[in-house]
Amino acid sequence: GKVEAELQLVTLEQAEANPVGRARKEPEALDKPNRPTTSFNWFVNPMKTFIFLIWKQFKKYIIALVILAILTLFLGLIVYTLPQQITALMFR
C-alpha cells in the first residue's frame, strides 16, 4: 500500500514552547485523512467491485435465487432417480 507522511518544520522557539514526545503532553494528532469510500482499483479486485455495486442492493434477491437453484437441483435429481428406484423395488 501507499503511505503518506507529513512533516512540519518549526523554529527552535516553537519547538521549545510545544515539546512533544517527551511524556509531557500527548502527541498532536493530525486530522483523519479525507478518503473516498471507493478507494480501490475496480479491475484488480473484481469481488470487491461486485460487493460494492451489486451485493448491497440485491442481497435478498441473490440469496433467494441461490436457494431456489439448490431446491430446483434437488427436485430435479429426485425426478431423475425416482423411476430407477421404483423399478428396482418392483423387480427385486
Secondary structure, DSSP 8 states (H G I E B T S, - for coil): -----------HHHHHHS--SSSSS-----------TT-S-TTT-HHHHHIIIIIHHHHHHHHHHHHHHHHHHHHHHHHHHHHHHHHHHHT-
